[in-house]
Amino acid sequence: MPFLQDILYKVSLRSVSGSTAVEVNSIHLDSRAVEKGGCFIAIRGTSSDGHQYIPTAIEKGAIAIVCEDMPTEFMQDVTYVQVANTAEAAGYMAHEFYGRPSEKMKLVGITGTNGKTTIATLLFKLCTEMDHFCGLISTVQNQIGQEVIPSSHTTPDAISLNALLRKMLDAGCSHVFMECSSHAIHQHRITGLYFTGAIFSNITHDHLDYHKTFNEYIRVKKSFFDNLPSEAFAISNLDDKRGTVMLQNTPADKFYYSLRSISDFKGRILDNSLSGLQMLINEQEVQFRLIGEFNAYNLLAVYAAAICLGEDRQEVLRVLSNLTGAEGRFDYILSPKDKVIGIVDYAHTPDALLNVLTTIKKLSRGGEKIITVVGCGGNRDKTKRPLMAEVTCEHSDKAIFTSDNPRDEEPEAIIRDMEEGLPATAKRKVIVIPDRREAIKTAVSLAREEDIVLVAGKGHEKYQEIKGEKFDFDDKKVLMEMFEMMGK
């Protein structure tokens, strides 16, 4: 068991009451989980303040308390440590407590609005195929080799994350690929970790319910690269407006990928069809199974990272050409009878939805109708709702507005927000069906031979979150059921 003074290494201390030369057998952010001989870190969250649970933690047997505000009364045989920021302290402490696992593996973090899951998943699959034992931490799932561990957050809290990394290290992982959300960066969930490399995909309108301004959202993403070690590599999308801004202050080695500019990793699309992408990558012609320009960018990011990790260029392209993407990302289904094309995609931002719809248009031959089923999440950024509706109507022949994860909001109210500001010509394309199953059923019933039904927003998710409960719901499964039911 480590001593408290050892796990406080790198933490900025303000004051200490008691001895730090005590052994700590566990660390916790949740007072209910505290064990005898444990350390409780009181974090101020968005809904509650951990400081109010300090007495509960002590009752449970905590021998050390880390806090921002010292209590008025001190308990005997309990050490109190005051720090400037407990969330930041938790990151450093967790890394030390679990034996600095990230320093003993090649950890690559991926951040950006869109593409994180696909890039992380492709890197995991690629390096696994190239005989590395890998870990994956993603929105869809976490994996240690072939062992799948369900995922509840894009990036776990600092203690759970370091515990998972330790488990990966003990299992023999040499490489770990991890999505790093803006929430995780801002809340210090990744603080203290040692990254071998980092990738920036793009940045668009999202999470303004949390970050309040787009500039703050950019600043948070950029801070990830600012804090990389000098021995790391940093890879950025040169075609994104903020691609160079992201890396301007990083001490890491900088690399760029692009479809439109001269860069370290240059790609060009030769053909983009339902059979896949044909591309030139650094003058090497390759056929990929993935579809769409957005996946061309994802493939370039993966290729760049693999080369920075020291893999052979030819072998990377050979393996990459056979890989499929992440579940719920441009998931493609063909109905057996009428050849109606069904696509399930996680697109839940205006930019991601635009990417998917423009890709569908480029792949279509001209006569097919595009029918889009889409909603917006409750208790999330309301400003993107009318933008989602606008993109859908502009690029679809028929739009069905429905429920996504309404959470604590009423689906009808969310849909009204989506419709606000739509011109009359766009509204004529819209059907409102709050029940998501009925919405998908209606979309399939409207589809004729070779039409395209896009079900957007939830992708890999197997539930709908309504009033604090999660109900079983799988867009892909429902879509397939409707194809069968209607004999499409």
C-alpha positions in Angstrom: 0.0 0.0 0.0 1.4 3.5 -0.9 1.8 6.2 1.7 -0.3 9.4 1.4 2.8 11.5 1.0 3.8 9.4 -2.1 0.5 9.7 -3.9 0.4 13.5 -3.2 3.6 13.8 -5.4 2.9 16.6 -8.0 -0.2 17.9 -6.1 -0.1 21.6 -5.2 -0.7 21.6 -1.4 -2.1 24.6 0.5 -2.0 23.2 4.0 -2.0 19.9 5.9 -3.4 18.8 9.3 -2.1 15.5 10.5 0.5 13.1 9.2 1.0 12.3 5.5 3.2 9.3 6.5 0.1 7.0 6.6 -0.6 4.1 4.4 -3.7 4.5 2.1 -5.4 1.3 0.8 -7.9 3.0 -1.6 -8.9 6.4 -3.0 -12.5 7.5 -3.6 -14.5 10.3 -5.1 -17.8 8.8 -3.8 -18.2 8.8 0.0 -20.5 5.8 -0.1 -17.7 3.6 -1.5 -15.1 4.6 1.1 -13.4 1.7 2.9 -11.5 1.6 6.2 -8.1 3.0 5.6 -9.1 4.9 2.5 -8.7 8.4 1.2 -11.7 10.5 0.2 -11.2 13.4 -2.3 -14.0 16.0 -2.1 -14.8 17.3 -5.6 -17.3 20.1 -6.4 -19.5 18.6 -9.2 -22.2 20.2 -11.3 -25.0 18.7 -9.1 -23.4 18.2 -5.7 -20.4 19.3 -3.6 -18.2 16.4 -2.2 -17.3 18.6 0.8 -20.7 18.0 2.3 -20.0 14.2 2.4 -16.7 14.4 4.3 -18.4 13.3 7.6 -19.9 10.3 5.8 -16.5 9.3 4.4 -14.9 9.5 7.9 -17.7 7.4 9.4 -17.0 4.8 6.7 -13.3 4.7 7.8 -11.5 7.3 5.8 -8.1 8.1 7.3 -7.3 11.0 4.9 -9.4 13.8 3.4 -8.4 15.9 0.4 -10.4 19.1 0.1 -10.4 22.7 -1.2 -11.9 24.1 2.0 -10.8 22.8 5.4 -13.6 21.8 7.8 -14.2 23.8 11.0 -13.6 20.7 13.1 -10.9 18.1 12.8 -11.4 14.4 13.7 -8.5 12.7 15.6 -6.4 10.3 13.6 -7.6 11.7 10.2 -5.3 13.6 8.0 -6.7 16.7 6.2 -5.0 18.0 3.0 -6.1 21.3 1.5 -5.4 21.7 -2.2 -6.2 24.4 -4.8 -8.2 22.1 -7.0 -9.4 18.6 -5.9 -10.4 17.5 -9.4 -6.8 18.1 -10.6 -5.4 16.5 -7.4 -7.5 13.4 -8.0 -5.9 13.0 -11.4 -2.3 13.1 -10.1 -3.2 11.0 -7.0 -4.9 8.3 -9.0 -2.0 8.0 -11.4 0.5 7.6 -8.5 -1.8 5.3 -6.5 -2.1 2.8 -9.4 1.7 2.9 -10.1 1.7 5.3 -13.1 0.3 2.8 -15.6 0.3 5.2 -18.5 4.0 5.6 -18.4 4.5 1.9 -19.0 2.4 1.7 -22.2 2.0 3.6 -25.4 -1.1 5.7 -24.6 -2.6 7.7 -27.5 -5.5 10.2 -26.9 -8.0 11.3 -29.5 -10.0 14.5 -29.2 -12.3 16.5 -31.4 -16.0 16.9 -32.0 -16.4 14.2 -34.5 -14.4 11.1 -35.4 -13.0 10.2 -32.0 -14.6 6.8 -31.7 -13.8 5.7 -35.2 -10.2 6.8 -35.0 -9.7 5.1 -31.6 -11.5 1.9 -32.7 -9.5 1.7 -36.0 -6.2 2.2 -34.2 -7.2 -0.5 -31.7 -8.1 -2.9 -34.5 -5.0 -2.0 -36.6 -2.5 -2.5 -33.8 -4.2 -5.7 -32.7 -3.9 -7.1 -36.2 -0.2 -6.1 -36.1 0.4 -8.4 -33.1 0.2 -5.8 -30.3 -1.9 -6.5 -27.3 -4.1 -3.4 -27.0 -6.6 -1.6 -24.8 -9.5 0.7 -26.0 -11.3 3.3 -24.0 -14.2 4.7 -26.1 -17.8 5.9 -26.1 -19.0 2.5 -27.5 -17.0 0.2 -25.2 -13.8 -0.4 -23.4 -11.7 -3.4 -24.4 -8.7 -5.2 -23.0 -7.7 -7.4 -25.9 -10.9 -9.2 -26.8 -12.5 -8.7 -23.3 -15.3 -6.2 -23.6 -16.0 -3.9 -20.7 -19.2 -1.8 -21.0 -18.7 2.0 -21.2 -20.8 4.6 -19.4 -18.8 7.7 -20.2 -16.6 8.7 -23.2 -13.8 9.0 -20.6 -14.2 7.6 -17.1 -13.4 9.6 -13.9 -9.8 9.9 -12.9 -9.8 7.0 -10.4 -11.8 4.6 -12.6 -9.6 5.5 -15.6 -6.3 4.8 -13.8 -7.7 1.6 -12.3 -8.7 0.5 -15.8 -5.2 1.5 -17.2 -3.6 -0.5 -14.4 -5.8 -3.5 -15.3 -4.8 -3.1 -19.0 -1.1 -3.0 -18.0 -1.4 -6.1 -15.8 -3.1 -7.9 -18.6 -0.1 -7.2 -20.9 -1.3 -4.2 -23.0 1.5 -2.4 -24.8 -0.8 0.1 -26.6 -3.9 1.9 -25.4 -6.2 4.2 -27.5 -8.5 6.5 -25.7 -11.1 9.1 -26.6 -10.6 12.3 -24.6 -13.8 14.3 -24.5 -13.8 18.1 -23.7 -15.6 17.3 -20.5 -12.9 14.9 -19.4 -10.1 17.4 -20.2 -11.9 20.2 -18.4 -12.8 18.1 -15.4 -9.2 16.8 -15.0 -10.1 13.2 -15.6 -7.0 12.8 -17.7 -4.7 15.0 -15.6 -1.5 13.2 -14.6 -1.6 10.7 -17.5 1.5 10.4 -19.7 0.5 10.4 -23.4 2.8 9.0 -26.1 0.7 10.8 -28.7 -2.4 12.8 -29.3 -4.7 13.4 -32.3 -7.0 16.2 -33.1 -9.8 15.4 -35.6 -11.9 18.6 -35.9 -14.0 21.0 -33.9 -17.6 22.1 -34.6 -20.6 23.3 -32.7 -21.2 21.1 -29.7 -21.4 21.0 -25.9 -22.1 24.7 -25.5 -24.5 23.8 -22.8 -21.4 22.9 -20.8 -18.7 25.2 -22.1 -21.0 28.2 -22.7 -18.9 29.7 -25.5 -17.2 28.2 -28.6 -13.9 29.9 -27.7 -13.9 28.2 -24.3 -14.7 24.8 -26.0 -11.6 25.4 -28.3 -9.4 26.5 -25.3 -10.3 23.3 -23.4 -9.4 21.1 -26.4 -6.2 23.0 -27.0 -5.1 22.6 -23.4 -4.8 18.8 -24.0 -2.1 19.5 -26.5 -0.5 22.3 -24.5 0.2 19.8 -21.7 1.8 17.0 -23.7 5.3 15.9 -22.9 8.1 17.0 -25.3 8.8 13.4 -26.3 5.2 12.9 -27.5 3.8 13.3 -31.0 0.8 15.6 -31.8 -1.2 15.0 -34.9 -3.8 17.5 -36.3 -6.2 18.0 -39.2 -4.7 20.8 -41.3 -8.0 21.2 -43.2 -9.9 22.2 -40.0 -9.9 26.0 -39.3 -8.4 25.4 -35.9 -6.0 22.6 -36.9 -2.9 24.7 -36.5 -4.2 26.6 -33.5 -4.5 23.4 -31.6 -0.8 22.6 -31.9 0.7 26.1 -31.8 1.8 25.9 -28.1 2.4 22.1 -27.8 6.0 21.0 -26.8 5.3 17.7 -28.6 6.5 16.9 -32.2 3.9 18.3 -34.6 2.4 16.4 -37.6 -0.5 17.3 -39.9 -2.8 15.3 -42.2 -4.9 16.7 -45.0 -7.0 16.1 -48.1 -6.6 19.7 -49.4 -3.2 20.9 -48.5 0.5 19.9 -48.5 1.1 18.0 -45.2 3.1 15.3 -43.6 0.3 12.8 -44.3 -1.4 13.8 -47.6 -4.5 12.0 -48.9 -6.6 12.3 -52.1 -9.9 10.6 -52.8 -9.9 8.8 -56.2 -13.3 7.2 -55.8 -16.0 7.3 -53.1 -18.8 4.7 -53.5 -20.9 2.2 -51.5 -18.1 -0.3 -52.2 -15.7 1.9 -50.2 -13.0 4.6 -50.6 -10.2 4.5 -53.1 -7.5 6.9 -52.0 -3.9 8.1 -52.6 -2.1 8.3 -49.3 1.4 9.8 -49.7 1.2 8.7 -53.4 0.3 5.1 -52.5 -3.0 3.9 -54.0 -5.2 2.0 -51.5 -8.8 0.7 -51.5 -10.6 0.9 -48.1 -13.9 -0.6 -46.9 -15.0 2.5 -45.2 -17.2 5.0 -46.9 -17.3 8.8 -47.2 -15.0 11.8 -47.0 -15.2 12.1 -43.2 -13.8 8.5 -43.1 -11.0 9.6 -45.4 -10.0 12.0 -42.7 -10.3 9.3 -40.0 -8.1 6.9 -42.1 -5.5 9.6 -42.5 -5.4 10.3 -38.8 -5.0 6.5 -38.0 -2.3 6.1 -40.7 -0.4 9.1 -39.3 -0.6 7.8 -35.7 0.5 4.3 -36.7 3.6 5.7 -38.5 4.4 8.0 -35.5 4.2 4.8 -33.3 6.9 3.3 -35.5 4.9 0.9 -37.6 5.8 -0.1 -41.2 4.0 2.1 -43.8 3.2 -0.7 -46.3 1.9 -3.0 -43.5 -0.2 -0.3 -42.0 -2.0 0.4 -45.3 -2.4 -3.3 -46.0 -4.1 -4.0 -42.7 -6.0 -0.7 -42.7 -7.6 -1.5 -46.1 -9.4 -4.5 -44.6 -10.8 -2.9 -41.5 -14.4 -1.8 -40.8 -15.3 1.1 -38.5 -16.9 1.4 -35.1 -20.5 0.2 -34.4 -23.2 2.8 -35.1 -20.9 4.9 -37.4 -22.4 4.8 -40.9 -23.8 1.3 -40.2 -25.1 0.1 -43.5 -28.1 -2.3 -44.0 -29.7 -3.4 -47.2 -33.3 -4.7 -47.2 -33.5 -8.0 -49.0 -36.5 -7.3 -51.3 -36.7 -3.7 -52.3 -33.1 -2.9 -51.8 -33.9 0.0 -49.5 -30.7 1.2 -48.0 -30.8 1.7 -44.2 -28.0 3.7 -42.5 -27.6 4.1 -38.7 -25.2 6.8 -37.5 -24.3 8.5 -34.2 -24.4 11.9 -35.8 -25.8 14.2 -33.1 -24.2 17.5 -34.0 -25.1 19.7 -37.1 -21.6 19.1 -38.6 -21.7 15.3 -38.2 -25.2 15.1 -39.6 -24.1 17.3 -42.6 -21.1 15.0 -43.2 -23.4 11.9 -43.2 -26.0 13.5 -45.5 -23.6 14.9 -48.0 -21.8 11.5 -48.1 -25.1 9.8 -48.8 -25.8 12.3 -51.6 -22.4 11.8 -53.2 -23.0 8.0 -53.1 -26.5 8.1 -54.5 -27.1 7.8 -58.3 -29.6 10.6 -58.4 -33.1 9.1 -58.3 -33.2 7.8 -54.8 -35.1 9.7 -52.0 -33.3 10.4 -48.7 -35.6 9.9 -45.7 -34.0 11.1 -42.4 -35.2 10.2 -38.9 -33.6 12.6 -36.3 -34.1 14.1 -32.9 -32.1 16.0 -30.3 -31.0 15.0 -26.8 -32.7 16.6 -23.8 -30.8 18.5 -21.1 -28.1 19.3 -23.7 -27.1 22.3 -25.9 -30.4 23.8 -27.1 -28.7 26.1 -29.6 -27.9 23.2 -32.0 -31.6 22.0 -32.3 -32.7 24.3 -35.0 -29.4 23.8 -36.8 -29.9 20.0 -36.8 -33.4 20.6 -38.2 -32.1 22.9 -40.9 -29.4 20.5 -42.0 -31.8 17.6 -42.1 -34.4 19.5 -44.3 -31.8 21.0 -46.6 -30.3 17.6 -47.5 -33.3 15.2 -47.2 -36.4 14.6 -49.3 -38.4 13.8 -46.1 -37.5 14.6 -42.5 -39.1 12.8 -39.6 -38.5 14.7 -36.3 -38.7 12.3 -33.3 -37.4 11.7 -29.8 -33.7 11.0 -29.1 -32.7 10.7 -25.4 -35.3 13.3 -24.0 -34.0 12.8 -20.5 -35.9 15.2 -18.3 -37.4 17.2 -21.1 -40.7 16.6 -23.0 -40.0 15.2 -26.6 -42.6 17.6 -28.0 -40.8 20.6 -26.5 -37.5 19.5 -28.0 -39.1 19.1 -31.4 -40.6 22.5 -31.2 -37.1 23.9 -30.6 -35.9 22.1 -33.7 -38.7 23.5 -35.8 -38.2 27.1 -34.7 -37.1 29.3 -37.5 -37.6 26.7 -40.3 -38.9 28.3 -43.4 -42.3 27.1 -44.8 -40.6 25.2 -47.7 -38.6 23.2 -45.2 -41.6 22.5 -42.9 -43.4 20.9 -45.8 -40.8 18.1 -45.7 -41.3 17.5 -42.0 -43.4 14.8 -40.2 -43.4 14.9 -36.4 -43.6 11.5 -34.7 -42.3 11.7 -31.1 -42.3 7.9 -30.7 -38.9 6.8 -32.1 -40.1 3.3 -33.0 -43.1 4.7 -34.9 -40.9 7.3 -36.6 -38.5 4.5 -37.9 -41.5 2.5 -39.0 -43.0 5.4 -40.9 -39.7 6.1 -42.6 -39.4 2.5 -43.8 -43.1 2.6 -45.0 -42.4 5.7 -47.1 -39.3 4.2 -48.7 -39.5 2.8 -52.2 -36.9 0.7 -54.1 -33.3 1.9 -53.6 -34.4 4.8 -51.4 -32.2 5.6 -48.4 -33.4 5.7 -44.8 -31.0 7.5 -42.4 -31.6 7.0 -38.6 -29.4 9.5 -36.9 -28.3 10.5 -33.4 -28.0 7.4 -31.3 -25.8 5.0 -33.4 -24.3 2.3 -31.1 -26.6 3.1 -28.1 -28.8 0.3 -27.0 -31.2 2.5 -24.9 -33.4 5.5 -24.7 -33.0 7.7 -21.6 -36.4 9.0 -20.4 -37.1 10.7 -17.0 -34.0 9.1 -15.4 -34.6 5.6 -16.7 -32.9 3.8 -19.6 -35.2 1.7 -21.8 -34.0 -0.9 -24.3 -33.8 0.6 -27.7 -31.5 -0.2 -30.6 -31.9 1.8 -33.8 -30.2 -0.8 -36.0 -32.3 -3.6 -34.5 -35.6 -1.6 -34.9 -34.7 -0.7 -38.5 -34.0 -4.4 -39.4 -37.3 -5.4 -37.7 -39.2 -2.8 -39.8 -37.6 -4.0 -43.0 -38.7 -7.6 -42.2 -42.2 -6.6 -41.0 -42.9 -4.6 -44.2 -41.3 -7.1 -46.5 -39.0 -4.4 -47.9 
